[in-house]
């Protein structure tokens, strides 16, 4: 017979002392670190341990004995269950302190390179409704809280549109009112949900790979345009007709939608970069404006999700590049060419490289519509495109601006940069940990001369960081 597991302990009157990674808080009990979600330093709590390891525990609050003086009342009804805005209970100035410290600790602990004094973090002007894009999953199995399960009451309606729950890939938390984006997205999402319920549409089952309504993406822009993309999964006869009826209802109810698209996604995941989308109404793109430049943004395009703060982020990158108008600039991971076009007027030539072909086509259009003639754009895997031969053909860069995904740069890319020996590198990162790793690789030839953290995502532990490097 298998041995019964010991029940995990309850810890009483525990003081939360600090913030930790991934938005969790930290306490210490008998020299053991305890990670706790949805707390702030100064809280005194009773904890139920959920996971116990040799050197740490993970626990959840079962009672607040005394709430911290620095605690702020969360403004969202979904806080504490939805894992999106983990720091709504922490005042914004404290969030910025924690993010500044996070950047410092990761660059010093992981990078282990000589660093200048960090500039104070640039906070976001908007701390609510700051996003220009949200994606909502649709599921026939909504998330049920422990309280709901323990009550023994009937579960009620199980179909849901909302956000995926951390650690439960096939469960969706129903969202009624999200404060991350202009309120029209709430109206659009709730309309789709109610229409689906009223018309008995099936919702996707991630395990069984069945169900019609699968995913909803909403984007808006500072030009007042709105884009909605609905992902369907056609299973049975009549599904296409049912999907078109929903699209017609959406178009009639929301004339604000200037780009309405849909796709039949038969894949095992919700990514649609390799799928052909169908335009139902309007244009297949929207426009963003930054410093007088117009940027075309399609459904597959990457564009910084905090539009206002993106301007400040790119302004820092341009300032760190130190351009005089005579430089050849390479913009790695260029996306829709936002940074490339943003700095082009201050450079001799800008070469942009990006993995997504559709994004590169948008980048070229963005140059054309803004009358920018000194940019070149190439699509493909960075490590395959950025080679010694490519650099020989397009000119050695004086400045490289790189804005890689969270995983950072491939080692081959770093080696090519080292061989190219640009005078200056500007490294924009959404993950200071992988940025620190890459800085250590670049340390052979480069020294860090400036560090500027930028907050793009209030109420979350995520932080962007811009680093300037110069040849030693």
Number of C-alpha atoms within 10 A of each C-alpha: 3 4 5 6 6 6 8 12 13 14 15 16 14 20 21 21 16 17 23 16 12 11 24 19 21 22 21 16 12 5 9 14 15 23 24 24 20 19 30 28 19 17 23 22 21 20 21 18 20 14 14 14 9 6 9 14 18 18 21 19 19 14 13 16 14 14 16 17 10 14 18 15 10 17 11 14 13 17 16 17 15 19 18 19 22 22 28 22 20 21 16 17 9 14 22 24 12 19 22 22 14 21 24 18 15 18 23 15 13 17 21 14 19 12 16 11 10 15 12 13 20 18 19 20 12 14 17 16 13 21 24 21 22 17 18 21 23 32 29 22 19 22 22 14 10 8 8 12 11 8 9 8 8 8 11 6 10 14 22 24 28 26 22 23 17 13 7 9 10 19 23 26 25 24 17 13 17 17 17 22 21 17 12 14 23 17 14 17 22 18 16 20 21 12 15 20 15 9 11 9 18 20 26 24 19 19 9 8 15 18 21 26 27 28 24 22 19 23 24 27 18 14 11 12 16 24 24 25 22 23 25 24 23 21 15 10 8 9 18 16 11 16 23 13 12 18 21 14 14 18 18 11 12 14 9 13 22 20 23 24 22 22 20 21 21 15 11 10 10 15 12 15 13 9 13 11 19 13 15 16 15 14 14 18 21 23 19 18 15 16 8 9 17 19 25 24 23 20 22 20 20 15 21 17 19 22 21 19 22 20 18 17 23 19 16 21 26 19 12 23 26 15 19 10 13 11 20 21 29 29 26 24 23 29 30 32 32 27 26 31 28 21 22 24 17 18 22 16 22 27 23 27 28 24 17 21 19 18 27 24 18 23 30 21 18 23 26 12 12 13 10 16 14 16 22 19 24 21 19 15 13 19 15 10 17 20 18 13 10 12 16 11 9 14 15 18 24 19 25 25 25 23 22 22 13 13 12 21 20 12 12 14 17 18 15 15 19 17 12 18 19 20 16 23 28 26 23 26 24 22 19 28 22 21 28 25 19 19 24 18 17 20 18 11 13 22 21 21 17 17 25 22 29 28 28 29 22 25 23 18 22 18 22 20 25 23 24 23 25 18 17 10
